[in-house]
Amino acid sequence: MDLGLDGKVAVVTGAGKGIGLAIAQALAAEGAHVVAGSRSTGALDGLERVTGVALDLAEADAPARLIGRALDEHGRLDVLVNNVGAVRLRLEGFLALSDADFEWALQMNFFIAMRATRAAVTHMAGHGGGAIVNVASVNAFYHPDGAVIDYGAAKAALVNLTKALSQELGPSGIRINDVSPGPVETDLWLGEHGVAETVAAASGIDAATAREQIVAGMGGIPSGRFTRPEEVATLVALLASPVTGNVTGANYVIDGGLIKTT
């Protein structure tokens, strides 16, 4: 299927690895020019149609600077993918969390996306519209425990923002949707200091056993495996495409059947 992205200009945040890198590659493979922001851009070097921009998106003006880079180089912006995010496991319970802990989660998982969206909409609203895709999480609405309570609250805020903006931005030709992955084969879950290793260290077990116990505690994944970054990227590319031109305000779950209720 031709997704109609050839020649489009896309910005992807948090594109240096994992899901963000897969998204940048997927959009470029469809012919889009991708401006990819990340603190580290080594993995982006040499990728055709991809321009890596090294910056710390947690700085208040960085999302707007990234959008500005795309406009300076290409003269327009058609797609924004708000992928950047981060989680810290909170294994000591709610009362151990400070205001600063929640503020950090909101900065990383909500404010960066909100600021990038503001900058993108400023351009898109006067230039024929565009598509925005936010990478949220099943933790926005599903919590087997409180170990990611601040992360889940921030992602829930992002999903809420998407719903509200779909109403406001629709008349301007701007579509905005969410993708909510469950566990994905990335460093966040499986890498050094990732979820599995952190739980393993706290529980005195190995990382593989910790991973199995975490998934079992969630009720199991019917597909029998974690989602691959490339699978999330395919869904993002579809939502960024004009072939889904009347889809807005929606949240698509990709989790191998983890969530048992709607």
C-alpha positions as CSV (number, residue, x, y, z in Angstrom):
1,M,0.0,0.0,0.0
2,D,1.2,3.5,-0.9
3,L,0.8,5.6,2.3
4,G,1.1,8.8,0.4
5,L,4.1,10.0,2.5
6,D,6.6,10.5,-0.3
7,G,8.1,14.0,-0.1
8,K,6.3,14.8,3.2
9,V,8.3,16.4,6.0
10,A,8.2,14.7,9.4
11,V,9.6,15.5,12.8
12,V,10.2,12.6,15.2
13,T,11.2,13.2,18.9
14,G,13.3,10.7,20.9
15,A,14.5,9.1,17.6
16,G,17.9,7.9,18.6
17,K,17.0,4.4,19.5
18,G,14.1,2.0,20.1
19,I,10.6,2.9,18.9
20,G,11.7,6.4,17.8
21,L,14.5,5.1,15.6
22,A,12.1,2.5,14.1
23,I,9.6,5.3,13.4
24,A,12.2,7.5,11.7
25,Q,13.3,4.6,9.5
26,A,9.7,3.6,8.6
27,L,8.7,7.2,7.6
28,A,11.9,7.6,5.6
29,A,11.3,4.2,3.8
30,E,7.9,5.7,2.8
31,G,9.7,8.6,1.1
32,A,9.3,11.2,3.9
33,H,12.1,13.6,4.9
34,V,12.6,13.0,8.6
35,V,14.1,15.5,11.1
36,A,14.9,13.3,14.0
37,G,15.6,14.8,17.5
38,S,17.5,13.0,20.2
39,R,20.3,13.6,22.7
40,S,22.4,11.0,20.9
41,T,22.2,10.8,17.1
42,G,24.8,8.2,16.3
43,A,22.3,5.6,15.2
44,L,20.8,8.1,12.8
45,D,24.0,8.9,10.9
46,G,24.0,7.8,7.3
47,L,20.3,7.0,7.2
48,E,18.8,8.2,3.9
49,R,16.2,11.0,4.2
50,V,16.9,11.3,7.9
51,T,18.5,14.4,9.5
52,G,19.6,13.8,13.1
53,V,19.4,16.8,15.4
54,A,21.3,16.5,18.7
55,L,19.4,18.3,21.5
56,D,18.0,17.8,25.0
57,L,14.2,17.9,24.4
58,A,13.7,18.5,28.2
59,E,15.0,22.0,27.7
60,A,11.9,24.2,27.5
61,D,12.7,25.7,24.1
62,A,14.2,22.6,22.5
63,P,10.9,21.2,21.0
64,A,10.3,24.5,19.2
65,R,13.9,24.5,18.0
66,L,13.5,21.1,16.5
67,I,10.3,22.1,14.7
68,G,12.2,25.2,13.5
69,R,15.0,23.1,12.1
70,A,12.5,21.2,10.0
71,L,10.9,24.4,8.7
72,D,14.3,26.0,8.0
73,E,15.5,23.0,6.0
74,H,12.3,22.0,4.2
75,G,10.0,25.0,4.4
76,R,7.1,23.1,5.8
77,L,6.0,20.4,8.3
78,D,3.4,17.7,7.5
79,V,3.9,15.2,10.3
80,L,4.9,15.3,14.0
81,V,5.5,12.2,16.0
82,N,5.9,12.8,19.7
83,N,7.7,9.7,20.8
84,V,10.1,10.9,23.5
85,G,9.4,9.5,26.9
86,A,11.0,8.0,30.0
87,V,10.1,5.9,33.0
88,R,11.6,5.3,36.4
89,L,10.3,2.3,38.4
90,R,8.9,3.3,41.7
91,L,9.2,0.2,43.8
92,E,8.9,1.8,47.3
93,G,5.3,2.9,47.0
94,F,3.3,6.1,46.5
95,L,4.4,7.8,49.8
96,A,8.1,7.5,48.7
97,L,7.4,9.7,45.7
98,S,8.0,13.5,45.9
99,D,6.5,16.3,43.9
100,A,9.8,16.4,42.0
101,D,9.3,12.7,40.9
102,F,5.9,13.5,39.4
103,E,7.3,16.7,37.9
104,W,10.1,14.8,36.2
105,A,7.6,12.2,34.7
106,L,5.3,15.0,33.5
107,Q,8.2,16.9,31.9
108,M,9.5,13.8,30.0
109,N,6.2,12.3,29.0
110,F,3.8,15.2,28.7
111,F,5.4,18.7,28.5
112,I,7.9,17.8,25.7
113,A,5.1,16.5,23.5
114,M,2.8,19.5,24.4
115,R,5.5,22.0,23.5
116,A,6.4,20.2,20.2
117,T,2.7,20.1,19.4
118,R,2.3,23.8,20.1
119,A,5.2,24.7,17.8
120,A,3.9,22.3,15.0
121,V,0.3,23.5,15.2
122,T,1.5,27.1,14.9
123,H,2.8,26.2,11.4
124,M,0.3,23.5,10.4
125,A,-2.8,25.6,11.1
126,G,-2.0,28.1,8.4
127,H,-0.5,25.7,5.9
128,G,-3.2,23.1,5.0
129,G,-3.0,21.0,8.2
130,G,-1.0,17.9,9.0
131,A,-0.9,14.8,11.2
132,I,0.3,14.4,14.8
133,V,0.9,11.0,16.4
134,N,1.7,10.7,20.1
135,V,3.3,7.6,21.5
136,A,1.5,7.0,24.8
137,S,1.3,3.8,26.7
138,V,-1.2,1.2,28.0
139,N,-0.1,2.5,31.4
140,A,-2.2,5.6,30.7
141,F,-5.3,3.5,31.6
142,Y,-4.0,0.1,32.8
143,H,-2.1,-0.4,36.1
144,P,-1.3,-3.8,37.4
145,D,0.6,-2.1,40.2
146,G,1.9,1.3,41.2
147,A,5.5,0.9,40.0
148,V,4.9,3.3,37.2
149,I,2.3,5.5,38.8
150,D,3.9,8.9,37.8
151,Y,4.6,7.6,34.3
152,G,1.0,6.4,33.9
153,A,-0.4,9.7,35.1
154,A,1.7,11.6,32.6
155,K,0.8,9.4,29.7
156,A,-2.9,9.7,30.7
157,A,-2.5,13.4,30.5
158,L,-1.1,13.0,27.0
159,V,-4.0,10.9,25.8
160,N,-6.4,13.5,27.3
161,L,-4.6,16.3,25.5
162,T,-5.0,14.3,22.2
163,K,-8.7,13.9,22.7
164,A,-9.2,17.6,23.4
165,L,-7.0,18.9,20.6
166,S,-8.7,16.6,18.0
167,Q,-11.8,18.7,18.6
168,E,-10.1,22.0,18.3
169,L,-7.7,21.3,15.5
170,G,-10.0,19.2,13.2
171,P,-11.4,22.3,11.4
172,S,-7.9,23.3,10.6
173,G,-7.1,20.0,8.9
174,I,-4.9,18.8,11.7
175,R,-5.4,15.2,12.8
176,I,-4.0,14.0,16.1
177,N,-4.0,10.4,17.4
178,D,-2.3,8.2,20.0
179,V,-0.6,4.8,19.8
180,S,-0.4,3.0,23.1
181,P,2.1,0.2,23.2
182,G,2.3,-2.5,25.9
183,P,5.7,-4.1,26.6
184,V,8.1,-3.5,23.6
185,E,11.5,-5.0,22.9
186,T,13.5,-1.9,23.8
187,D,16.1,-0.9,26.3
188,L,13.3,0.5,28.5
189,W,12.2,-3.0,29.2
190,L,15.1,-5.3,28.3
191,G,18.2,-3.1,28.4
192,E,20.7,-2.4,31.2
193,H,18.9,-0.8,34.1
194,G,15.6,-1.4,32.3
195,V,12.4,-2.7,33.9
196,A,13.4,-6.4,34.0
197,E,16.8,-5.7,35.5
198,T,15.5,-3.2,38.0
199,V,12.9,-5.6,39.3
200,A,15.4,-8.4,39.3
201,A,17.8,-6.5,41.4
202,A,15.1,-5.5,43.9
203,S,13.7,-9.1,44.1
204,G,17.0,-11.1,44.1
205,I,16.2,-13.0,40.9
206,D,17.6,-12.9,37.4
207,A,16.3,-10.6,34.7
208,A,14.6,-13.3,32.6
209,T,12.6,-14.6,35.6
210,A,11.7,-11.0,36.5
211,R,10.4,-10.5,33.0
212,E,8.3,-13.6,33.2
213,Q,6.9,-12.7,36.6
214,I,6.0,-9.1,35.5
215,V,4.1,-10.3,32.4
216,A,2.3,-13.0,34.5
217,G,1.3,-10.4,37.0
218,M,-0.2,-8.3,34.2
219,G,-2.4,-11.3,33.2
220,G,-0.1,-12.6,30.4
221,I,0.3,-11.6,26.8
222,P,-1.8,-13.9,24.5
223,S,0.5,-13.4,21.5
224,G,3.3,-14.8,23.7
225,R,5.8,-12.1,23.0
226,F,6.6,-8.4,23.4
227,T,5.8,-6.0,20.6
228,R,8.7,-5.2,18.2
229,P,9.6,-1.5,17.7
230,E,9.0,-1.9,13.9
231,E,5.4,-3.0,14.6
232,V,4.8,0.2,16.6
233,A,6.4,2.2,13.8
234,T,4.1,0.6,11.2
235,L,1.1,1.7,13.1
236,V,2.5,5.2,13.6
237,A,3.2,5.5,9.8
238,L,-0.3,4.5,9.0
239,L,-1.8,7.1,11.3
240,A,0.6,9.8,9.9
241,S,-0.6,8.9,6.4
242,P,-3.4,10.6,4.4
243,V,-4.9,7.1,3.8
244,T,-6.3,7.4,7.4
245,G,-7.4,11.0,6.7
246,N,-10.6,10.9,8.7
247,V,-9.1,9.2,11.8
248,T,-8.5,11.7,14.7
249,G,-8.8,11.7,18.4
250,A,-8.3,7.9,18.5
251,N,-6.0,5.8,20.7
252,Y,-4.7,2.6,19.1
253,V,-3.4,-0.1,21.5
254,I,-0.6,-2.5,20.3
255,D,0.1,-4.9,23.1
256,G,-0.2,-8.5,21.9
257,G,-3.6,-8.8,23.7
258,L,-2.4,-7.7,27.1
259,I,-5.4,-5.5,27.8
260,K,-8.4,-7.7,28.2
261,T,-11.0,-5.0,28.5
262,T,-11.8,-1.9,26.4
